[in-house]
């Protein structure tokens, strides 16, 4: 199994912090966001780890990759308008294996080891990690999953006006090798190359995909408020003082 961390976006909502610096390397709780993810990937026993980024941020990730034994892929894009999109980046990297795909700004409490064990009981199906946000109004902000009694995904809708459930898909996916290989087919059909959940929305209609429900904290670090909230929560857990304003120091 290989792991691919998606970090090729430009995080424009976090400007000016991210004008010349990747969101995934911003510190929360005393270390870069992506370090928290990498620790969980390693704990799951996955040693072959890859990260895809863009030409603007590739030099910063190159140094990080050397320090952490992570293979860095530069997708060659340099602006938000020309980005390949998350699914386009999965194809760009082209890893032929069972594949854990995770967004580089996706912070959560659960162990990826547990996700892998859940998937092993379901394979050759694929798995998406989901979190019950507990409120249908809040669910409108996310990709929402509907499942049957066995936990199999029967519907997946991005930011629905009328959510069929309160299960939000988090940007953590485990694809069987055969399913990961269908990315080419997905894109050849002219489907949206961005938002990784779109691949699951397409895949579950053709192959079995299951939802792994987790509890505890989950942060999708998309704006300044979410960044400060995640930083303070992790700082508190590490015994560090919380702050009223975010700082990289």
C-alpha positions in Angstrom: 0.0 0.0 0.0 1.1 3.6 -0.8 -0.1 6.9 0.6 -0.6 10.1 -1.3 -1.0 13.4 0.4 -2.7 16.1 -1.7 -1.0 19.5 -1.3 -1.2 21.1 -4.7 -3.8 23.7 -4.0 -3.2 27.4 -3.4 -5.3 28.0 -0.3 -6.4 31.4 -1.4 -8.8 31.8 1.5 -5.8 31.9 3.9 -4.1 34.8 2.0 -1.8 36.5 2.8 -0.4 33.6 4.9 -0.4 31.3 1.9 0.7 33.7 -0.8 4.2 32.3 -0.8 3.9 29.5 1.7 1.9 26.2 1.5 -1.0 25.8 3.9 0.1 22.3 4.8 3.4 23.5 6.3 1.7 26.1 8.5 2.2 25.2 12.1 -0.7 24.1 14.4 -0.1 22.8 17.9 3.6 23.5 17.5 4.3 21.6 14.2 3.3 21.7 10.5 -0.2 20.6 9.7 1.1 17.9 7.4 3.4 16.5 10.1 0.3 15.5 12.1 -1.0 13.6 9.1 2.3 12.0 8.3 2.6 10.7 11.9 -0.8 8.9 11.5 0.2 7.5 8.1 3.4 6.1 9.6 1.5 4.7 12.6 -0.7 2.8 10.1 2.4 1.0 8.8 2.6 2.8 5.5 6.2 3.5 4.6 5.9 4.4 0.9 4.5 8.0 1.2 4.1 10.5 -1.6 3.0 14.2 -1.6 1.9 16.1 -4.7 2.3 19.8 -4.8 2.6 22.6 -7.3 5.6 24.5 -8.8 5.2 27.5 -6.5 5.5 25.4 -3.3 7.7 22.5 -4.6 11.0 23.9 -3.3 9.6 24.2 0.3 8.2 20.7 0.2 11.5 19.3 -1.3 13.3 20.1 1.9 10.5 18.8 4.0 10.4 15.6 1.9 14.1 14.9 2.4 13.8 15.3 6.2 10.8 13.0 6.3 11.6 10.4 3.6 8.5 11.4 1.6 8.6 11.5 -2.2 7.6 14.9 -3.6 5.8 15.3 -6.9 5.7 18.8 -8.6 2.6 18.9 -10.9 4.0 21.8 -12.8 1.2 24.3 -12.2 1.8 27.8 -10.8 -1.6 29.4 -10.4 -4.9 28.6 -8.9 -6.5 28.9 -12.3 -4.3 26.3 -14.0 -4.2 23.7 -11.2 -4.9 20.1 -12.2 -7.4 19.5 -9.4 -7.2 16.8 -6.7 -8.3 14.0 -9.0 -6.1 15.3 -11.8 -3.2 15.1 -9.3 -3.9 11.5 -8.4 -3.6 10.7 -12.1 -0.5 12.8 -12.4 1.3 10.9 -9.7 0.1 7.5 -11.1 0.7 5.2 -8.2 -0.2 1.6 -9.1 -1.1 0.1 -5.8 -3.7 0.1 -3.1 -3.8 3.8 -2.3 -4.5 5.9 0.8 -5.4 9.4 -0.4 -5.6 12.2 2.1 -5.8 15.9 1.9 -2.8 17.6 3.4 -5.0 20.0 5.5 -7.2 17.3 7.0 -6.8 17.1 10.8 -8.6 14.4 12.8 -8.2 12.3 16.0 -8.9 8.8 14.7 -6.1 6.4 13.9 -5.5 5.6 10.2 -4.5 2.2 11.4 -8.2 1.6 12.3 -9.3 2.8 8.9 -6.9 0.4 7.2 -8.1 -2.5 9.3 -11.7 -1.6 8.4 -10.8 -1.6 4.7 -9.0 -4.9 4.9 -12.3 -6.5 6.1 -14.1 -4.9 3.1 -11.6 -5.2 0.2 -11.7 -5.3 -2.7 -14.1 -2.5 -1.9 -12.8 1.0 -1.3 -13.5 3.2 1.8 -14.2 6.8 2.6 -13.8 8.2 6.2 -17.0 10.0 7.3 -17.9 12.1 10.3 -21.4 12.7 11.6 -21.7 16.5 11.9 -25.1 15.9 13.6 -26.9 18.8 11.9 -28.5 18.8 8.4 -28.0 22.6 8.0 -24.3 22.2 8.8 -24.1 19.2 6.5 -24.9 21.5 3.5 -21.3 22.7 3.7 -19.9 19.2 2.9 -19.9 16.3 0.6 -22.6 14.1 2.3 -22.8 10.3 2.2 -25.8 8.1 2.5 -25.2 4.5 3.5 -27.3 1.3 3.7 -27.5 -1.0 6.7 -24.2 -2.6 6.0 -22.4 0.8 5.7 -22.1 0.7 1.9 -22.3 4.1 0.2 -25.5 4.4 -1.8 -25.4 8.1 -2.4 -22.8 10.9 -2.3 -23.7 14.6 -2.9 -21.4 17.6 -2.8 -22.9 20.4 -0.7 -26.5 19.4 -1.1 -29.4 21.7 -0.6 -31.3 18.9 1.1 -28.8 16.5 2.7 -29.9 12.9 2.8 -27.9 12.4 6.0 -25.5 14.2 8.4 -22.5 12.0 7.4 -19.9 14.3 6.0 -17.2 12.8 3.8 -13.7 13.8 5.0 -10.9 14.0 2.6 -9.5 10.6 3.5 -10.0 7.7 1.1 -8.6 4.2 0.8 -8.9 2.8 -2.7 -8.2 -0.7 -3.8 -5.6 -1.0 -6.5 -8.3 -1.8 -9.1 -10.4 1.2 -8.1 -7.4 3.6 -8.0 -6.8 2.5 -11.6 -10.2 3.9 -12.7 -9.1 7.5 -12.3 -8.1 7.5 -16.0 -11.6 6.4 -16.9 -13.2 9.0 -14.7 -11.3 11.8 -16.2 -11.6 10.5 -19.8 -15.4 10.8 -19.4 -15.0 14.5 -18.8 -15.8 14.5 -15.1 -14.7 17.2 -12.7 -10.9 16.9 -12.0 -11.2 18.7 -8.7 -12.6 17.9 -5.2 -11.6 14.4 -4.4 -15.1 13.4 -3.2 -16.3 13.6 -6.8 -14.4 10.4 -7.5 -16.2 8.6 -4.8 -19.5 10.0 -6.0 -18.7 8.4 -9.4 -17.1 5.2 -8.1 -19.8 4.1 -5.7 -22.3 3.7 -8.6 -19.9 1.2 -10.3 -18.0 -0.5 -7.5 -18.5 -1.1 -3.8 -17.5 1.7 -1.5 -18.0 1.7 2.3 -18.1 4.5 4.8 -15.8 4.3 7.8 -17.4 6.3 10.7 -15.1 7.9 13.2 -15.5 10.0 16.3 -13.5 12.6 18.1 -12.1 15.8 16.6 -12.0 16.7 12.9 -10.8 20.0 11.3 -10.9 20.9 7.7 -8.6 23.8 7.8 -10.0 26.1 5.1 -10.1 29.6 6.5 -8.5 31.8 9.2 -11.1 30.9 11.8 -10.7 27.2 11.3 -6.9 27.6 11.4 -6.9 29.4 14.7 -9.4 26.8 16.1 -7.3 23.9 15.1 -4.1 25.5 16.4 -5.6 26.3 19.8 -7.1 22.8 20.2 -3.8 21.1 19.4 -1.8 23.6 21.5 -4.0 22.9 24.5 -3.4 19.1 24.0 0.3 19.7 23.9 0.3 21.9 27.0 1.0 25.1 25.1 -0.8 28.4 25.8 -3.8 29.2 23.4 -3.9 32.4 21.4 -6.4 35.0 20.4 -4.8 35.4 17.0 -3.0 32.9 14.8 0.8 33.3 14.3 3.4 31.2 12.6 5.7 31.8 15.5 
